[in-house]
Amino acid sequence: MTIVQLKYAIALSEYKNFTIAAEKCFVTQPTLSMQIQKLESELDVIIFDRTRKPIQLTPIGSKIIKQCKIIVSESIKIQDLVDQDRGIVAGNFKIGIAPTILPNLLPIFLKELINIYPMLKVSFIDLPSSELILKLKKNLLDLVITATPLEDDELIEKPLYYEPFIAYLPKTNKNFGKKEINPKDISSNNLFLLKNENCFRNSIENFFINDKTFQENFNLKTGSFETLINLVDKGLGITLLPYLYTLKLSAQQRKMLHNFKNPKPAREVSLVYNKNEMKIHIINEIKDLIKQLIKTKLQFNDVNIISPIKKRKRVVE
């Protein structure tokens, strides 16, 4: 039994086709088929039911593949240990970033990350924070960048920065033009929010947790701040934006921005990883790089951190 055989078996379980699995493993179909047959022969079991199309796992095969994934995942950590001991920042590294953070943060550090660590092969994915955390716990990701605190004892959080909420108000709003505004100045009954299952939306709902008049005028399912801004520009309501997003607005749009008084409502953005993560030396390098670059963009300390965990119960779906 070899790690290569286990990898081939995992690939076949995922793609359910010998030809496709072989292509994904960069080997010929006969090679993959022969190695899987050797694995089944050594174990004296049938892992795959080849009489069904597409190919299916047998009951014992399902249990074996589950264990194969654990073994392959653990085997990769051996190289991680060696790299960590040698201080080498290299290899594959998978990062998940929350959708409201990725487009604003990634351009700040990606170029420097590639230039400083050319041997590091980084892949990025953006999904709702809840899905990213599930992938992290399954070891499908090495690192997640999202809003915190998550109140999860299985994970470690390392804050990167605090990002204030900025009110985007139409000229018809009674608070338009004020140098700074109080949270109580903002009415939540004409507030535009991103779609559900979004950590930034959760934070905004929590910001208005004590506002009994909180409601949405209509059900808007969008993940785009640009859409919210366009609605506000039409005078249809108000919205709140994360600070980094506001830096790319036009000069005309920046006139619509209104800062809150201290302590400013804000989100905490952190690196999140598993307690047993073996690539901690890479995580520390990424943390130091981002913190060094981000301090030129924002430095806010007098803030009120708003939780990204959904606390308000929805009355209407």
C-alpha positions in Angstrom: 0.0 0.0 0.0 1.4 3.4 -1.0 0.4 7.0 -0.7 0.2 7.2 -4.5 -2.3 4.4 -4.5 -4.4 6.2 -1.9 -4.3 9.4 -3.9 -5.5 7.5 -7.0 -8.4 5.9 -5.1 -9.4 9.3 -3.7 -9.4 10.7 -7.2 -11.6 7.9 -8.6 -14.0 8.3 -5.7 -14.4 12.0 -6.6 -14.6 11.8 -10.4 -16.3 8.3 -10.7 -14.5 7.7 -14.0 -11.2 6.1 -14.6 -10.2 8.2 -17.6 -11.0 11.5 -15.8 -9.4 10.5 -12.6 -6.2 9.5 -14.5 -6.1 12.8 -16.2 -6.4 14.7 -12.9 -3.6 12.6 -11.5 -1.5 13.1 -14.6 -1.1 9.4 -15.3 -2.4 7.0 -17.9 -5.7 5.3 -17.3 -4.1 1.8 -17.3 -1.6 3.0 -14.6 -4.3 4.3 -12.3 -6.5 1.2 -12.8 -3.6 -1.2 -12.1 -2.6 0.7 -8.9 -6.2 0.6 -7.6 -6.4 -3.1 -8.4 -3.2 -3.6 -6.4 -4.7 -1.7 -3.5 -7.9 -3.8 -3.5 -5.9 -7.0 -3.8 -3.7 -6.1 -0.8 -6.7 -5.2 1.3 -8.7 -8.2 -0.1 -11.8 -6.0 -0.6 -13.6 -4.4 -3.5 -13.5 -0.6 -3.0 -15.3 0.4 -6.2 -18.4 -1.1 -7.8 -17.4 -1.1 -11.5 -20.7 -2.5 -12.7 -22.4 0.8 -12.0 -22.2 3.9 -14.2 -20.8 6.2 -13.0 -18.5 4.1 -10.7 -19.7 4.0 -7.1 -18.0 3.1 -3.8 -18.9 -0.1 -2.1 -20.0 0.2 1.6 -16.6 -0.8 2.8 -15.1 1.4 0.0 -16.7 4.5 1.5 -15.0 3.8 4.9 -11.7 3.1 3.2 -11.7 6.3 1.2 -12.6 8.4 4.3 -9.5 6.9 6.0 -7.4 7.4 2.8 -8.1 11.2 2.9 -6.9 11.3 6.5 -3.7 9.4 5.8 -2.9 11.5 2.7 -3.6 14.8 4.6 -1.4 13.7 7.4 1.4 12.6 5.0 1.5 16.1 3.5 2.2 17.5 7.0 5.5 15.6 7.1 6.9 17.9 4.4 5.3 20.8 6.2 7.3 19.9 9.3 10.5 19.7 7.3 9.8 23.1 5.6 9.0 24.7 9.0 12.2 23.4 10.6 14.2 24.8 7.7 12.3 28.0 7.6 11.3 27.4 4.0 8.2 29.3 2.8 7.2 27.1 -0.2 4.7 24.6 -1.4 1.0 24.8 -1.9 -1.0 27.0 0.4 -4.8 27.5 0.3 -6.4 30.7 1.6 -10.1 31.4 1.9 -11.2 35.0 2.2 -14.7 36.3 3.0 -16.3 38.0 -0.1 -16.5 41.4 1.4 -12.9 41.4 2.4 -11.1 39.8 -0.6 -11.6 42.5 -3.3 -10.3 45.2 -0.9 -7.5 43.3 0.8 -6.0 41.1 -1.9 -4.7 43.9 -4.1 -2.9 45.3 -1.1 -0.6 42.3 -0.4 -0.8 39.9 -3.4 2.0 41.4 -5.5 4.4 41.6 -2.5 3.5 38.1 -1.4 4.4 36.7 -4.9 7.6 38.7 -5.2 8.9 37.9 -1.7 7.9 34.2 -1.7 8.2 33.0 -5.3 8.3 29.3 -4.2 4.9 29.6 -2.4 2.0 28.4 -4.6 -1.0 30.2 -3.2 -4.6 29.6 -4.2 -7.5 31.8 -3.1 -11.2 31.1 -2.8 -14.0 33.4 -1.6 -17.1 31.9 0.0 -19.4 32.8 2.8 -17.5 32.7 6.1 -19.5 29.8 7.4 -18.5 27.7 4.4 -14.9 28.8 4.7 -14.7 27.7 8.3 -16.2 24.3 7.4 -13.5 23.8 4.7 -10.8 24.9 7.2 -11.9 22.3 9.8 -11.8 19.7 7.1 -8.2 20.7 6.2 -9.3 21.8 2.7 -7.9 25.2 3.5 -4.7 26.3 5.4 -5.9 29.7 6.3 -9.1 31.8 6.4 -9.3 35.6 6.5 -12.6 36.8 7.8 -14.4 38.9 10.4 -14.0 37.9 14.0 -14.4 37.0 16.8 -16.0 33.6 15.8 -16.2 32.3 19.4 -14.9 28.9 18.3 -12.5 27.1 20.6 -11.2 24.8 17.9 -9.7 27.7 16.0 -7.0 30.3 16.5 -7.6 34.0 15.5 -4.9 36.5 14.9 -6.3 40.0 14.3 -4.9 41.9 11.3 -6.8 45.2 11.5 -10.0 47.0 12.6 -12.1 48.3 9.8 -14.8 51.0 10.6 -18.2 51.1 9.1 -18.9 54.2 7.0 -22.4 55.5 6.4 -23.3 56.2 2.8 -26.2 58.7 2.9 -28.2 60.4 0.1 -28.3 64.2 0.0 -32.0 64.0 1.2 -31.0 62.4 4.5 -31.3 64.8 7.5 -27.7 63.8 8.6 -26.1 64.5 5.3 -23.2 66.9 5.5 -22.4 66.3 9.2 -18.7 65.9 10.0 -19.5 62.9 12.2 -22.6 61.1 13.2 -23.9 59.0 16.1 -25.2 55.5 15.6 -28.5 56.6 16.9 -28.7 59.2 14.1 -29.1 56.3 11.6 -32.6 54.8 11.1 -32.5 51.2 10.2 -35.9 51.1 8.5 -34.6 52.4 5.2 -31.3 50.4 5.3 -30.0 48.5 2.3 -28.0 45.3 3.2 -26.1 42.6 1.4 -27.8 39.2 1.0 -28.1 36.7 3.9 -25.2 34.4 5.0 -22.8 37.3 4.7 -20.6 38.2 7.7 -20.7 41.9 6.9 -24.5 41.8 6.8 -24.5 40.0 10.2 -22.4 42.7 11.7 -24.7 45.4 10.5 -27.7 43.6 11.8 -26.0 43.2 15.1 -25.1 47.0 15.0 -28.9 47.6 15.0 -29.6 44.8 17.5 -31.4 47.1 19.9 -33.3 48.9 17.2 -36.9 47.6 17.4 -37.9 49.3 14.2 -35.3 47.3 12.2 -36.8 46.0 8.9 -36.0 45.7 5.3 -38.3 47.5 2.9 -38.0 44.7 0.4 -36.0 41.4 0.0 -32.8 42.3 -1.8 -30.5 39.4 -2.6 -27.2 40.9 -3.7 -23.6 40.5 -2.7 -22.6 43.7 -4.4 -21.8 47.0 -2.6 -22.0 48.7 -5.9 -25.7 47.8 -6.2 -26.4 49.2 -2.7 -24.6 52.4 -3.6 -26.6 52.8 -6.8 -29.8 52.5 -4.8 -28.7 55.1 -2.3 -27.6 57.4 -5.1 -31.3 57.2 -6.3 -32.4 58.5 -2.8 -34.1 55.2 -2.0 -32.4 54.6 1.4 -29.0 54.4 3.1 -26.3 51.8 3.5 -23.1 51.1 5.5 -19.8 50.2 3.8 -16.5 48.8 5.1 -13.7 51.5 5.2 -11.4 49.9 2.7 -14.1 49.6 0.1 -14.7 53.4 0.3 -11.1 54.1 -0.8 -11.9 53.3 -4.4 -15.1 55.4 -4.7 -15.2 58.4 -7.0 -14.7 61.9 -5.7 -18.4 62.5 -6.1 -19.4 59.4 -4.2 -16.9 60.2 -1.3 -19.1 63.3 -0.6 -21.8 60.8 0.5 -19.6 59.2 3.1 -20.1 60.0 6.8 -17.9 58.8 9.6 -19.2 57.7 13.0 -18.0 59.3 16.2 -15.6 57.4 18.4 -15.7 54.6 19.4 -16.4 53.9 15.7 -18.5 50.7 15.0 -16.1 48.4 13.2 -15.3 44.8 12.2 -12.2 42.9 13.3 -10.5 41.2 10.4 -8.3 38.3 11.4 -6.3 35.3 10.2 -8.1 32.1 11.3 -6.5 28.7 11.4 -6.7 25.3 13.1 -4.9 24.8 16.4 -2.9 21.9 14.9 -1.9 23.8 11.7 1.6 22.7 10.6 2.2 25.6 8.3 2.3 28.2 11.1 5.6 29.6 9.8 3.9 30.5 6.5 0.9 32.0 8.4 3.2 34.2 10.5 4.9 35.5 7.3 1.6 36.3 5.7 0.4 38.0 8.9 3.5 40.2 9.2 3.3 41.1 5.5 -0.3 42.2 5.6 0.0 44.1 8.9 3.0 46.0 7.5 1.1 47.0 4.3 -2.3 47.6 5.8 -1.1 50.2 8.3 -0.5 52.6 5.5 -4.2 52.3 4.6 -6.0 52.4 8.0 -5.1 52.9 11.6 -8.1 52.9 13.9 -7.9 52.0 17.5 -10.8 53.7 19.2 -13.4 51.3 17.8 -16.4 49.2 18.9 -16.0 45.7 17.5 -19.3 44.4 16.2 -19.7 40.6 16.1 -20.0 38.9 12.7 -22.0 36.1 14.3 -25.7 36.4 13.4 -27.7 37.3 16.6 -30.9 38.9 15.3 -33.7 36.5 14.4 -35.3 37.1 11.1 -39.1 37.7 11.3 -39.7 37.3 7.6 -37.8 35.2 5.1 
